[in-house]
């Protein structure tokens, strides 16, 4: 789920895709292995929060900061470091970032204290955002013209696959052998990806155009773009206020065994994949009604979790419903960010796509904090989905404000679309496809 912050901005720093080199398939797979490892480490603590909290003698909300700290690292560090590293040769940078990933995850496995683990998790995020940004860029140079979007999809498929498979397996490993073993296994995934990239990535020159912080800052001066970013951040803050503590809810309130929880997490991953398809198709028709409707279904799913939590059978159905719709607004939010940037800051459309992914990670961080506050309050763990639903309702309110503001745009809308034709052209770019693929 999870991020390709600033990936789109990198898109414009290289020339058009070249003819596919030899072993381009293997090179793309090597990049996909990197995103696979990143997806594993981002969400692994979600499955291990009770285990980590018990072993390090900290509260469940404190353990939840391992999720929010990582997300804040991605949000804050990626735009700065992407600009700083934008002039470096791509292959060497990607390999170095995977090496950093290996070292930091190994340090997590050996962490002597909670504070050390929290700090290392924050700096692990350096490898996450910058790697995905550069990998997106490199993928488009590995294939022939017209295949750029497919190449980017291969890279980011690793994130979805990790959530649906390795994260649940990592949960099982952590429950049986300890959470440290799970982090050590994640480090090994990074090492394997690093070796594959060293072996199969061709030598690539440094980008001819450097990305600047000024270009990113210009986008943030536009109120309409900021409104869209706020929809993303608040909407996913509500989602992750519940999802961060899903394992704890399933174990402590529903009474599921750890192995059953692992299977349920795998089902959620599959549901997310299906939900992304639904959300994308809906957003292609009328974007504002789609966003309002999808967020409303997220609210329904959260209320369902709150009501069903004490009952195992009912909880399984509630989890499936929530899993389908929890990330479904993502494609529409990404599309809206690009549309608004195309109208108000046409020279920084790709930057807006990247910043929307930063807003997504900001939402993850906010959600973990909000959920932690609910858990620590007299309301307790069981009230987390209900409070989360209230947060998502705020996002629906923002969607309504944006919808009303855009009704008076002086352009003829496309037949069957809620957006002017000029707005929709941007969604055809590989950069947008890349950003959508991460949600």
Kinemage of the C-alpha trace (Angstrom):
@kinemage 1
@onewidth
@group {chain A} dominant
@subgroup {mainchain}
@vectorlist {calphas} color= white
{ca unk a 1} P 0.000 0.000 0.000
{ca unk a 2} L 0.988 1.379 0.470
{ca unk a 3} L 4.043 4.707 -1.505
{ca unk a 4} L 5.686 6.081 -4.647
{ca unk a 5} L 6.255 9.542 -3.249
{ca unk a 6} L 7.967 11.740 -5.820
{ca unk a 7} L 8.052 8.868 -8.308
{ca unk a 8} L 6.109 10.900 -10.802
{ca unk a 9} L 8.476 13.814 -10.465
{ca unk a 10} L 11.329 11.542 -11.417
{ca unk a 11} L 9.430 10.557 -14.568
{ca unk a 12} L 10.187 13.857 -16.214
{ca unk a 13} L 13.884 13.708 -15.444
{ca unk a 14} L 14.725 11.144 -18.092
{ca unk a 15} L 14.125 10.875 -21.757
{ca unk a 16} L 11.574 8.622 -23.447
{ca unk a 17} L 11.802 4.888 -23.149
{ca unk a 18} L 14.403 3.243 -25.293
{ca unk a 19} L 14.230 -0.004 -27.190
{ca unk a 20} L 14.040 -2.888 -24.736
{ca unk a 21} L 17.533 -4.069 -23.771
{ca unk a 22} L 18.459 -7.687 -23.266
{ca unk a 23} L 17.171 -9.221 -20.039
{ca unk a 24} L 14.722 -6.367 -19.562
{ca unk a 25} L 12.269 -8.832 -18.047
{ca unk a 26} L 14.823 -9.935 -15.464
{ca unk a 27} L 15.702 -6.318 -14.708
{ca unk a 28} L 12.044 -5.450 -14.118
{ca unk a 29} L 11.692 -8.498 -11.893
{ca unk a 30} L 14.697 -7.356 -9.881
{ca unk a 31} L 13.045 -3.973 -9.336
{ca unk a 32} L 9.787 -5.701 -8.425
{ca unk a 33} L 11.666 -7.755 -5.843
{ca unk a 34} L 12.806 -4.500 -4.272
{ca unk a 35} L 9.247 -3.180 -3.979
{ca unk a 36} L 8.212 -6.607 -2.668
{ca unk a 37} L 10.700 -6.241 0.187
{ca unk a 38} L 9.594 -2.657 0.848
{ca unk a 39} L 5.941 -3.663 1.014
{ca unk a 40} L 6.798 -6.383 3.493
{ca unk a 41} L 8.626 -4.105 5.923
{ca unk a 42} L 6.032 -1.327 5.707
{ca unk a 43} L 3.106 -3.433 6.892
{ca unk a 44} L 4.805 -6.234 8.834
{ca unk a 45} L 4.454 -4.401 12.193
{ca unk a 46} L 0.674 -4.261 11.658
{ca unk a 47} L 0.601 -8.039 11.985
{ca unk a 48} L 3.056 -8.129 14.890
{ca unk a 49} L 1.973 -5.235 17.117
{ca unk a 50} L 0.788 -7.357 20.077
{ca unk a 51} L 3.919 -9.530 19.925
{ca unk a 52} L 6.303 -6.572 19.706
{ca unk a 53} L 4.472 -4.678 22.456
{ca unk a 54} L 4.669 -7.659 24.795
{ca unk a 55} L 8.322 -8.437 24.123
{ca unk a 56} L 9.534 -4.846 24.510
{ca unk a 57} L 7.191 -4.132 27.430
{ca unk a 58} L 5.461 -1.156 25.795
{ca unk a 59} L 1.808 -0.344 25.286
{ca unk a 60} L -0.062 -1.243 22.120
{ca unk a 61} L -0.354 2.440 21.093
{ca unk a 62} L 3.415 2.844 21.540
{ca unk a 63} L 3.996 -0.158 19.291
{ca unk a 64} L 1.652 1.445 16.763
{ca unk a 65} L 4.175 4.259 16.367
{ca unk a 66} L 6.363 1.740 14.507
{ca unk a 67} L 3.836 2.077 11.696
{ca unk a 68} L 3.326 5.840 11.920
{ca unk a 69} L 7.055 6.550 12.356
{ca unk a 70} L 7.837 4.676 9.157
{ca unk a 71} L 5.087 6.470 7.257
{ca unk a 72} L 6.282 9.857 8.521
{ca unk a 73} L 9.780 8.979 7.381
{ca unk a 74} L 8.472 8.319 3.879
{ca unk a 75} L 6.403 11.510 3.932
{ca unk a 76} L 9.121 13.840 5.190
{ca unk a 77} L 12.320 12.372 3.790
{ca unk a 78} L 11.354 11.236 0.304
{ca unk a 79} L 10.771 14.643 -1.366
{ca unk a 80} L 13.997 16.043 0.100
{ca unk a 81} L 16.191 13.040 -0.627
{ca unk a 82} L 14.675 12.467 -4.065
{ca unk a 83} L 15.728 15.984 -5.028
{ca unk a 84} L 19.146 15.557 -3.402
{ca unk a 85} L 19.872 12.245 -5.148
{ca unk a 86} L 18.227 13.069 -8.474
{ca unk a 87} L 21.567 13.592 -10.241
{ca unk a 88} L 23.098 10.223 -9.264
{ca unk a 89} L 23.462 7.229 -11.622
{ca unk a 90} L 20.378 5.070 -11.193
{ca unk a 91} L 21.851 1.566 -10.878
{ca unk a 92} L 24.348 2.436 -8.187
{ca unk a 93} L 21.737 4.379 -6.240
{ca unk a 94} L 19.183 1.566 -6.346
{ca unk a 95} L 21.709 -0.998 -5.160
{ca unk a 96} L 22.873 1.327 -2.383
{ca unk a 97} L 19.293 1.863 -1.215
{ca unk a 98} L 18.691 -1.895 -1.054
{ca unk a 99} L 21.905 -2.229 0.939
{ca unk a 100} L 20.585 0.400 3.351
{ca unk a 101} L 17.310 -1.521 3.530
{ca unk a 102} L 19.172 -4.715 4.431
{ca unk a 103} L 21.212 -3.036 7.159
{ca unk a 104} L 18.303 -1.155 8.756
{ca unk a 105} L 15.976 -4.165 8.820
{ca unk a 106} L 18.738 -6.294 10.295
{ca unk a 107} L 19.190 -3.582 12.919
{ca unk a 108} L 15.447 -3.806 13.640
{ca unk a 109} L 15.817 -7.527 14.235
{ca unk a 110} L 18.663 -6.876 16.690
{ca unk a 111} L 17.115 -3.793 18.325
{ca unk a 112} L 18.037 -3.711 22.040
{ca unk a 113} L 15.154 -1.400 22.960
{ca unk a 114} L 11.909 0.100 21.768
{ca unk a 115} L 13.461 3.530 21.234
{ca unk a 116} L 16.205 2.090 19.045
{ca unk a 117} L 13.656 0.139 16.992
{ca unk a 118} L 11.496 3.227 16.501
{ca unk a 119} L 14.457 5.324 15.332
{ca unk a 120} L 15.691 2.683 12.904
{ca unk a 121} L 12.200 2.265 11.454
{ca unk a 122} L 12.138 5.999 10.675
{ca unk a 123} L 15.408 5.835 8.753
{ca unk a 124} L 14.429 2.640 6.962
{ca unk a 125} L 11.894 4.843 5.201
{ca unk a 126} L 14.761 6.512 3.328
{ca unk a 127} L 15.145 3.417 1.194
{ca unk a 128} L 11.385 3.074 0.668
{ca unk a 129} L 10.349 6.339 -0.954
{ca unk a 130} L 13.539 7.113 -2.863
{ca unk a 131} L 13.854 3.550 -4.188
{ca unk a 132} L 10.305 3.522 -5.535
{ca unk a 133} L 10.775 6.932 -7.113
{ca unk a 134} L 13.940 5.889 -8.934
{ca unk a 135} L 12.681 2.387 -9.782
{ca unk a 136} L 9.623 3.862 -11.488
{ca unk a 137} L 11.885 6.005 -13.585
{ca unk a 138} L 14.255 3.176 -14.501
{ca unk a 139} L 11.415 0.802 -15.398
{ca unk a 140} L 10.272 3.064 -18.235
{ca unk a 141} L 13.764 2.954 -19.786
{ca unk a 142} L 13.904 -0.857 -19.779
{ca unk a 143} L 11.059 -1.455 -22.217
{ca unk a 144} L 10.087 -0.408 -25.707
{ca unk a 145} L 7.851 2.544 -26.457
{ca unk a 146} L 4.235 2.055 -25.499
{ca unk a 147} L 5.031 -0.433 -22.719
{ca unk a 148} L 6.043 1.999 -20.003
{ca unk a 149} L 2.845 1.630 -17.963
{ca unk a 150} L 3.164 -2.158 -17.980
{ca unk a 151} L 6.758 -1.899 -16.754
{ca unk a 152} L 5.744 0.368 -13.890
{ca unk a 153} L 2.922 -2.009 -13.009
{ca unk a 154} L 5.428 -4.859 -12.688
{ca unk a 155} L 7.526 -2.831 -10.265
{ca unk a 156} L 4.654 -1.877 -7.992
{ca unk a 157} L 2.957 -5.250 -8.155
{ca unk a 158} L 5.507 -6.262 -5.532
{ca unk a 159} L 3.790 -4.032 -2.964
{ca unk a 160} L 0.366 -5.633 -3.418
{ca unk a 161} L 1.803 -9.149 -3.514
{ca unk a 162} L 3.682 -8.497 -0.289
{ca unk a 163} L 0.547 -7.406 1.505
{ca unk a 164} L -1.418 -10.425 0.311
{ca unk a 165} L 1.254 -13.085 0.941
{ca unk a 166} L 4.485 -12.274 2.729
{ca unk a 167} L 2.972 -10.056 5.415
{ca unk a 168} L 0.609 -12.823 6.581
{ca unk a 169} L 3.442 -15.358 6.391
{ca unk a 170} L 5.657 -12.944 8.283
{ca unk a 171} L 2.945 -12.733 10.894
{ca unk a 172} L 2.938 -16.512 11.242
{ca unk a 173} L 6.734 -16.544 11.437
{ca unk a 174} L 6.682 -13.825 14.060
{ca unk a 175} L 4.025 -15.600 16.103
{ca unk a 176} L 5.956 -18.889 16.120
{ca unk a 177} L 9.631 -17.850 16.115
{ca unk a 178} L 9.418 -14.259 17.293
{ca unk a 179} L 9.109 -10.854 15.647
{ca unk a 180} L 12.885 -10.481 15.384
{ca unk a 181} L 13.051 -13.450 13.026
{ca unk a 182} L 10.376 -11.855 10.862
{ca unk a 183} L 12.437 -8.652 10.524
{ca unk a 184} L 15.567 -10.686 9.807
{ca unk a 185} L 13.684 -12.474 7.037
{ca unk a 186} L 12.657 -9.117 5.602
{ca unk a 187} L 16.317 -8.051 5.593
{ca unk a 188} L 17.151 -11.168 3.586
{ca unk a 189} L 14.500 -10.217 1.028
{ca unk a 190} L 16.282 -6.889 0.589
{ca unk a 191} L 19.628 -8.648 0.179
{ca unk a 192} L 18.226 -10.929 -2.517
{ca unk a 193} L 16.744 -7.921 -4.341
{ca unk a 194} L 20.069 -6.086 -4.135
{ca unk a 195} L 21.938 -9.042 -5.652
{ca unk a 196} L 19.361 -9.377 -8.428
{ca unk a 197} L 19.634 -5.675 -9.272
{ca unk a 198} L 23.429 -5.837 -9.347
{ca unk a 199} L 23.218 -8.808 -11.703
{ca unk a 200} L 20.447 -7.771 -14.091
{ca unk a 201} L 20.110 -3.987 -14.143
{ca unk a 202} L 22.010 -2.438 -17.061
{ca unk a 203} L 24.285 0.525 -16.483
{ca unk a 204} L 22.146 3.625 -16.684
{ca unk a 205} L 23.307 7.245 -16.875
{ca unk a 206} L 22.290 9.842 -14.349
{ca unk a 207} L 19.125 11.806 -15.254
{ca unk a 208} L 19.661 14.817 -17.480
{ca unk a 209} L 17.258 16.969 -15.475
{ca unk a 210} L 17.383 17.364 -11.710
{ca unk a 211} L 14.230 17.557 -9.653
{ca unk a 212} L 14.020 20.536 -7.321
{ca unk a 213} L 12.224 21.250 -4.073
{ca unk a 214} L 11.002 24.523 -5.605
{ca unk a 215} L 8.901 22.619 -8.154
{ca unk a 216} L 7.305 20.619 -5.357
{ca unk a 217} L 6.666 23.721 -3.244
{ca unk a 218} L 4.897 25.485 -6.127
{ca unk a 219} L 2.189 22.833 -6.167
{ca unk a 220} L 1.538 23.293 -2.454
{ca unk a 221} L 0.600 26.932 -3.029
{ca unk a 222} L -2.587 25.974 -4.872
{ca unk a 223} L -5.631 25.641 -2.571
{ca unk a 224} L -7.484 23.241 -4.878
{ca unk a 225} L -4.537 20.855 -4.999
{ca unk a 226} L -4.156 21.127 -1.224
{ca unk a 227} L -7.829 20.238 -0.825
{ca unk a 228} L -7.301 17.025 -2.747
{ca unk a 229} L -4.210 16.183 -0.703
{ca unk a 230} L -6.274 16.768 2.435
{ca unk a 231} L -8.920 14.319 1.181
{ca unk a 232} L -6.218 11.689 0.779
{ca unk a 233} L -4.536 12.314 4.124
{ca unk a 234} L -7.740 12.436 6.187
{ca unk a 235} L -9.446 9.596 4.333
{ca unk a 236} L -6.541 7.223 4.920
{ca unk a 237} L -5.999 8.478 8.446
{ca unk a 238} L -9.441 7.062 9.168
{ca unk a 239} L -8.672 3.826 7.349
{ca unk a 240} L -5.386 3.208 9.124
{ca unk a 241} L -6.707 4.169 12.542
{ca unk a 242} L -8.494 0.813 12.288
{ca unk a 243} L -6.175 -1.186 10.029
{ca unk a 244} L -3.101 -0.551 12.200
{ca unk a 245} L -4.837 -2.320 15.094
{ca unk a 246} L -6.640 -4.980 13.048
{ca unk a 247} L -4.511 -7.819 14.412
{ca unk a 248} L -5.175 -6.747 17.976
{ca unk a 249} L -8.917 -6.455 17.308
{ca unk a 250} L -9.057 -9.916 15.753
{ca unk a 251} L -7.106 -11.505 18.611
{ca unk a 252} L -8.304 -9.643 21.681
{ca unk a 253} L -11.942 -8.884 20.818
{ca unk a 254} L -12.935 -11.492 18.222
{ca unk a 255} L -10.862 -14.204 19.884
{ca unk a 256} L -9.205 -15.591 16.760
{ca unk a 257} L -6.081 -17.739 17.122
{ca unk a 258} L -2.847 -16.279 15.750
{ca unk a 259} L -2.851 -18.684 12.785
{ca unk a 260} L -6.415 -17.701 11.894
{ca unk a 261} L -5.422 -14.040 12.061
{ca unk a 262} L -2.642 -14.744 9.585
{ca unk a 263} L -5.124 -16.251 7.133
{ca unk a 264} L -7.524 -13.336 7.608
{ca unk a 265} L -4.744 -10.829 6.846
{ca unk a 266} L -4.050 -12.718 3.634
{ca unk a 267} L -7.731 -12.471 2.697
{ca unk a 268} L -7.621 -8.719 3.319
{ca unk a 269} L -4.703 -8.421 0.901
{ca unk a 270} L -6.653 -10.226 -1.817
{ca unk a 271} L -9.725 -8.088 -1.143
{ca unk a 272} L -7.649 -4.916 -1.489
{ca unk a 273} L -6.529 -5.998 -4.963
{ca unk a 274} L -10.144 -6.569 -6.017
{ca unk a 275} L -11.229 -3.290 -4.447
{ca unk a 276} L -8.619 -1.331 -6.380
{ca unk a 277} L -10.170 -2.543 -9.635
{ca unk a 278} L -13.624 -1.486 -8.485
{ca unk a 279} L -12.389 1.927 -7.368
{ca unk a 280} L -10.514 2.586 -10.588
{ca unk a 281} L -13.497 1.727 -12.784
{ca unk a 282} L -15.801 3.890 -10.686
{ca unk a 283} L -13.445 6.891 -10.791
{ca unk a 284} L -13.185 6.666 -14.585
{ca unk a 285} L -16.897 7.501 -14.825
{ca unk a 286} L -17.730 10.349 -12.446
{ca unk a 287} L -14.923 11.083 -10.067
{ca unk a 288} L -16.634 13.026 -7.269
{ca unk a 289} L -19.670 10.754 -6.939
{ca unk a 290} L -17.302 7.788 -7.038
{ca unk a 291} L -15.112 9.165 -4.243
{ca unk a 292} L -18.089 10.057 -2.061
{ca unk a 293} L -19.656 6.653 -2.612
{ca unk a 294} L -16.466 4.669 -2.033
{ca unk a 295} L -15.629 6.561 1.143
{ca unk a 296} L -19.211 5.959 2.303
{ca unk a 297} L -18.707 2.227 1.779
{ca unk a 298} L -15.515 2.445 3.842
{ca unk a 299} L -17.596 3.987 6.644
{ca unk a 300} L -20.155 1.185 6.336
{ca unk a 301} L -17.323 -1.338 6.544
{ca unk a 302} L -15.954 0.254 9.707
{ca unk a 303} L -19.343 0.307 11.400
{ca unk a 304} L -19.677 -3.336 10.394
{ca unk a 305} L -16.354 -4.153 12.067
{ca unk a 306} L -17.459 -2.360 15.231
{ca unk a 307} L -20.731 -4.299 15.394
{ca unk a 308} L -19.320 -7.676 14.343
{ca unk a 309} L -16.078 -7.713 16.369
{ca unk a 310} L -17.387 -9.890 19.240
{ca unk a 311} L -18.753 -12.523 16.826
{ca unk a 312} L -16.279 -14.609 14.823
{ca unk a 313} L -18.426 -15.566 11.835
{ca unk a 314} L -19.884 -12.108 11.451
{ca unk a 315} L -16.406 -10.616 11.803
{ca unk a 316} L -15.093 -12.633 8.885
{ca unk a 317} L -17.759 -11.183 6.588
{ca unk a 318} L -17.183 -7.694 7.998
{ca unk a 319} L -13.430 -7.972 7.373
{ca unk a 320} L -14.007 -9.056 3.771
{ca unk a 321} L -16.312 -6.095 3.123
{ca unk a 322} L -13.894 -3.650 4.745
{ca unk a 323} L -10.936 -5.159 2.867
{ca unk a 324} L -12.620 -4.677 -0.496
{ca unk a 325} L -13.317 -0.989 -0.007
{ca unk a 326} L -10.591 0.233 2.374
{ca unk a 327} L -8.232 1.337 -0.427
{ca unk a 328} L -10.794 1.676 -3.222
{ca unk a 329} L -10.809 5.533 -3.256
{ca unk a 330} L -7.066 5.594 -3.991
{ca unk a 331} L -7.199 5.647 -7.795
{ca unk a 332} L -9.814 8.382 -7.806
{ca unk a 333} L -7.864 10.517 -5.353
{ca unk a 334} L -4.754 10.165 -7.501
{ca unk a 335} L -6.708 11.082 -10.608
{ca unk a 336} L -8.222 14.120 -8.892
{ca unk a 337} L -4.801 15.320 -7.713
{ca unk a 338} L -3.503 15.160 -11.294
{ca unk a 339} L -6.640 16.824 -12.667
{ca unk a 340} L -6.424 19.741 -10.259
{ca unk a 341} L -2.699 20.191 -10.866
{ca unk a 342} L -3.274 20.179 -14.624
{ca unk a 343} L -5.702 23.056 -14.251
{ca unk a 344} L -3.914 25.131 -11.615
{ca unk a 345} L -0.225 24.182 -11.954
{ca unk a 346} L 0.129 22.637 -15.435
{ca unk a 347} L 3.921 22.627 -15.206
{ca unk a 348} L 3.960 20.401 -12.131
{ca unk a 349} L 1.380 17.689 -12.800
{ca unk a 350} L 3.807 14.862 -12.086
{ca unk a 351} L 4.934 16.522 -8.863
{ca unk a 352} L 1.322 16.622 -7.654
{ca unk a 353} L 0.989 12.900 -8.323
{ca unk a 354} L 4.017 12.268 -6.134
{ca unk a 355} L 2.842 14.604 -3.375
{ca unk a 356} L -0.480 12.789 -3.248
{ca unk a 357} L 1.438 9.666 -2.330
{ca unk a 358} L 3.161 11.608 0.437
{ca unk a 359} L -0.314 12.604 1.633
{ca unk a 360} L -1.229 8.916 1.625
{ca unk a 361} L 1.676 8.102 3.923
{ca unk a 362} L 0.851 11.091 6.100
{ca unk a 363} L -2.584 9.532 6.463
{ca unk a 364} L -0.985 6.252 7.556
{ca unk a 365} L 0.977 8.078 10.235
{ca unk a 366} L -2.017 10.092 11.422
{ca unk a 367} L -4.184 6.982 11.480
{ca unk a 368} L -1.760 5.036 13.657
{ca unk a 369} L -1.657 7.934 16.125
{ca unk a 370} L -5.436 8.389 16.159
{ca unk a 371} L -5.986 4.681 16.676
{ca unk a 372} L -3.413 4.632 19.443
{ca unk a 373} L -5.179 7.454 21.241
{ca unk a 374} L -8.486 5.591 21.041
{ca unk a 375} L -6.901 2.379 22.345
{ca unk a 376} L -5.334 4.266 25.267
{ca unk a 377} L -8.588 6.085 26.086
{ca unk a 378} L -11.495 4.756 28.163
{ca unk a 379} L -13.210 3.848 24.885
{ca unk a 380} L -10.635 1.130 24.290
{ca unk a 381} L -9.637 -1.031 21.342
{ca unk a 382} L -13.200 -1.973 20.431
{ca unk a 383} L -14.170 1.628 19.630
{ca unk a 384} L -11.389 2.092 17.065
{ca unk a 385} L -13.525 1.303 13.972
{ca unk a 386} L -16.302 3.642 15.119
{ca unk a 387} L -13.952 6.593 15.666
{ca unk a 388} L -12.269 5.773 12.348
{ca unk a 389} L -15.638 6.015 10.611
{ca unk a 390} L -16.019 9.535 11.978
{ca unk a 391} L -12.654 10.539 10.516
{ca unk a 392} L -13.598 9.184 7.079
{ca unk a 393} L -16.827 11.180 7.255
{ca unk a 394} L -14.643 14.297 7.409
{ca unk a 395} L -13.006 13.190 4.158
{ca unk a 396} L -16.452 12.796 2.588
{ca unk a 397} L -17.183 16.368 3.642
{ca unk a 398} L -14.040 17.562 1.860
{ca unk a 399} L -15.069 15.641 -1.258
{ca unk a 400} L -18.408 17.458 -1.136
{ca unk a 401} L -16.661 20.837 -0.887
{ca unk a 402} L -14.419 20.060 -3.852
{ca unk a 403} L -17.359 18.738 -5.860
{ca unk a 404} L -19.310 21.938 -5.328
{ca unk a 405} L -16.317 24.152 -6.171
{ca unk a 406} L -15.663 22.334 -9.442
{ca unk a 407} L -19.250 22.505 -10.700
{ca unk a 408} L -18.624 26.013 -12.019
{ca unk a 409} L -15.493 25.214 -14.047
{ca unk a 410} L -15.707 26.974 -17.406
{ca unk a 411} L -15.114 23.947 -19.587
{ca unk a 412} L -17.386 21.500 -21.336
{ca unk a 413} L -17.289 18.167 -19.558
{ca unk a 414} L -16.688 15.020 -21.477
{ca unk a 415} L -19.726 12.831 -22.148
{ca unk a 416} L -20.378 10.705 -19.080
{ca unk a 417} L -17.576 12.263 -17.058
{ca unk a 418} L -17.517 14.572 -14.106
{ca unk a 419} L -14.316 16.275 -15.306
{ca unk a 420} L -13.359 18.443 -18.276
{ca unk a 421} L -11.526 16.669 -21.061
{ca unk a 422} L -8.322 18.602 -20.368
{ca unk a 423} L -8.358 17.277 -16.825
{ca unk a 424} L -8.544 13.650 -17.920
{ca unk a 425} L -5.631 13.624 -20.343
{ca unk a 426} L -3.205 13.429 -17.459
{ca unk a 427} L -4.436 10.008 -16.372
{ca unk a 428} L -2.976 8.451 -19.486
{ca unk a 429} L 0.611 9.132 -18.389
{ca unk a 430} L 2.748 6.291 -16.999
{ca unk a 431} L 3.485 8.387 -13.940
{ca unk a 432} L -0.171 8.414 -12.948
{ca unk a 433} L -0.498 4.692 -13.532
{ca unk a 434} L 2.504 4.174 -11.282
{ca unk a 435} L 1.059 6.205 -8.493
{ca unk a 436} L -2.297 4.455 -8.744
{ca unk a 437} L -0.615 1.081 -8.597
{ca unk a 438} L 0.776 1.774 -5.164
{ca unk a 439} L -2.575 2.107 -3.453
